[in-house]
């Protein structure tokens, strides 16, 4: 299998910050709005270099979404930034009515997603946001796996017209995708070819899937690993092409089992080529306080859980 190397662990939110810094220099239409979390969202450089295009809204997330929608009318490309639970659940009505229904060119950028928010606990660890956002007509949903990919996705969104949700995290994670790898919205990336099982992973679980594939190789199991960075629109062609070989699939995500990537893949299978599927996801529960490592182990969102799911799904072929 192809080997991927951690070139130095970084937080994905810093990839977003680097993307915003570059966009500030390249595209005068890009504006940034923040809900009192400049440091957490890594907006510091953008604010320093382009104060006239940075808006500190304060702890008023619904107002932030409304302002962003209004700015698009004047031709601006607004990127909003706050934690994922505040970016989605708290302002869902405003997103639905003012952004999605109105097809406004707003980029909703959400940090601190999933369980890996860690010690802040269950109230901040939103595990439903992918489901909430993918249900909105016309909403593009992106969930990146490392620093490089988050930066690339941020840059790509400025050239993409329409409402979009960009999800990333708080902790440092392996940075393993090439810095110059093109980011094409809606196009999956084949990381490793295999013949026995397809592992479809997104976000922080992509690296775990690669580790799992190495462990499976040692057991004589050939795993195909696909990085699904875009949940919607989903690259159905890539999934079906892989399933034609492997005949079974494991989906892996840092999200509730209900409403996430796994259910989107299930729909593809049901409509095209039914096949056994196992899910690595949070099993319909809230999180709790703990370190990211503790939580990923307890809620079975690591490479060991992926290996177990693969061994189970292969038996069902």
Secondary structure by P-SEA (a helix, b strand, c coil): cbbbbccbbbbaaaaaaaaaaaaaaccccbbbbbccccccccaaaaaaacccccccccccaaaaaaaaaaaaaaccbbbbbccccccccccaaaaaccccccccccccccccccccccccccccccccaaaaaaacccbbbbbbccaaaaaaaaaaaaacccbbbbbbbcccccccccccccccccccccccccccbbbbbcccaaaaaaaaaaaaaaacbbbbbbbcccccccaaaaaaaaaaccccbbbbccccccccaaaaaaaaaaacbbbbbbbbccccbbbbbccaaaaaaaacccaaaaaaaaaaaaaac
